[in-house]
Amino acid sequence: MNYVFDASFVGALIIPDEKKAEIDSIRASIDEEDDVFTPQLFWYEIASIFQNLIRRKRYSYNSVLQLFPMLTAIRLTIDHETGIEYSQKLLRLCNDYNLSAYDAAYLELADRKNATLCTLDEGLQAAAEKHGVAVLK
């Protein structure tokens, strides 16, 4: 099976005070032979999440650095789709479902890879369901 993980889902997997048993359970149900995709923008989003942890003094800089090796264990395959046609697809999804371009990137990838979308974002979950993309909740 194919999955798409967004930054909110990954954050709940690796940030200690955001960990949730149900998220860990979902992650444990994904087999080694399953593919887990994320768009290239994931790296910008996860860096932003980590920066907010530091800015809000929830974690020190050095503590946040300790989270990066956990990303390797998730086995993410980074999708590098770009270009005008891709941007047009994102804009269409933004317009159809009132999404940000960032959220549209996860939805577009899940649709293109025939993947189940893993997100904690309720708006993105609703858009995925309307679009016919499976969502893990």
C-alpha positions in Angstrom: 0.0 0.0 0.0 1.0 3.6 -0.5 0.8 6.3 2.2 1.4 10.1 2.2 2.5 11.5 5.6 2.1 15.2 6.2 4.2 17.3 8.7 1.4 17.3 11.3 1.3 13.5 11.3 5.1 13.1 11.5 5.2 15.7 14.3 2.8 13.6 16.3 5.1 10.6 15.7 8.4 12.1 16.8 7.8 15.2 19.1 7.6 13.7 22.6 4.9 16.0 24.0 2.8 15.6 20.9 3.0 11.8 20.6 -0.3 10.1 20.5 -0.9 6.4 21.0 -3.3 6.2 18.1 -0.7 7.7 15.8 1.9 5.2 16.9 -0.6 2.5 16.4 -1.3 3.6 12.8 2.4 3.8 12.1 2.9 0.3 13.5 0.2 -1.0 11.1 2.2 0.1 8.1 4.3 -2.8 6.7 7.9 -2.6 5.7 7.0 -3.2 2.0 4.5 -0.2 2.0 5.7 3.0 0.5 5.5 6.3 2.5 5.6 9.4 0.4 5.8 13.1 1.2 6.2 16.2 -1.0 9.5 18.1 -1.0 7.9 20.9 0.9 7.8 18.5 3.9 11.4 19.5 4.8 10.4 23.2 5.0 7.4 22.5 7.1 9.2 20.2 9.5 12.0 22.8 9.9 9.3 25.4 10.7 7.7 23.1 13.2 11.0 22.5 14.9 11.8 26.2 14.9 8.5 26.9 16.6 9.4 24.4 19.3 12.5 26.4 20.0 10.9 29.8 19.6 8.1 28.9 22.1 10.8 27.5 24.5 9.2 24.1 24.5 12.5 22.5 23.5 16.1 23.7 23.3 17.9 23.8 20.0 20.0 20.8 21.0 16.9 18.8 22.0 15.3 19.6 18.6 18.4 18.4 16.8 17.9 15.0 18.5 14.6 14.7 16.6 16.2 14.6 13.2 17.4 11.0 13.3 13.9 9.8 14.0 12.9 11.1 10.6 15.2 8.6 9.0 13.4 5.7 10.8 10.1 6.7 9.1 11.5 5.8 5.6 10.0 8.7 3.7 10.2 8.8 0.0 10.4 12.4 -1.1 8.4 13.3 -4.2 10.1 16.0 -6.4 7.2 16.9 -8.7 7.5 20.6 -9.9 6.6 22.8 -12.8 3.8 24.8 -14.3 1.4 21.8 -14.7 2.0 20.8 -11.1 1.3 24.3 -9.9 -1.9 24.4 -11.9 -3.0 21.1 -10.3 -2.3 22.6 -6.8 -4.2 25.8 -7.7 -7.2 23.7 -8.8 -7.2 21.8 -5.5 -6.8 25.0 -3.6 -9.8 26.5 -5.4 -12.0 23.4 -5.2 -11.4 22.7 -1.5 -10.3 26.0 0.0 -6.8 24.7 0.8 -3.4 26.3 1.1 -1.0 25.3 -1.6 0.9 23.4 1.0 -2.0 21.2 2.0 -2.9 20.8 -1.7 0.5 19.4 -2.3 -0.2 16.5 0.1 -3.6 15.9 -1.4 -2.3 16.0 -5.0 0.5 13.5 -4.0 -1.9 11.1 -2.3 -4.2 11.3 -5.3 -1.4 10.7 -7.8 0.2 7.8 -5.9 -3.2 6.3 -5.1 -2.2 6.6 -1.5 -3.9 6.9 1.9 -3.3 10.3 3.4 -2.1 10.5 7.0 -2.8 13.9 8.5 -4.1 15.5 11.7 -5.4 18.5 9.7 -9.2 18.2 9.8 -9.6 20.6 6.8 -7.2 18.5 4.7 -9.0 15.3 5.9 -12.3 16.7 4.7 -10.9 17.8 1.4 -9.3 14.4 0.8 -12.6 12.6 1.5 -14.5 14.9 -0.9 -11.8 14.3 -3.5 -12.0 10.5 -3.1 -8.7 10.0 -1.4 -8.6 7.6 1.6 -7.6 9.2 4.9 -6.3 7.5 8.0 -7.7 9.0 11.2 
